[in-house]
Each structure stands twice: as structure tokens, then as C-alpha cells.
């Protein structure tokens, strides 16, 4: 019974997916942090909504 438990690899996929999600989350945090530095989150949301509205986003 113990040997069959060691050969079971179905749980490894869950761990791999969790690691991929963690790495992608960290990359997104690092990539998006310059957008919110010095401003609030509501300012970022307002800027995105303005840009999506077709107004000049500069």
C-alpha cells in the first residue's frame, strides 16, 4: 500500500498549477506597481476608464 502511495502522482499537478499561478501573480504585481506608485487605486481606475472612453490618455 505504501509503495502505491509513492507512485501516485496526481497531486503533483495541483502543486505545479499553484506554482505557476504564484509566479504569474508576482510578475503582474511587479509589472503593474509603477502604474500605482504615488497614486491611489481609484486614480488608476479613473485613468483606465478615461482611456477606454476614447479620450487622449497622455
Protein Blocks (a to p, Z undefined) as FASTA:
>chain_A
ZZmmmmpcklmmmmmmmmmmmmmmmmmmmmmmmmmgoiafklmmmmmmmmmnopafZZ
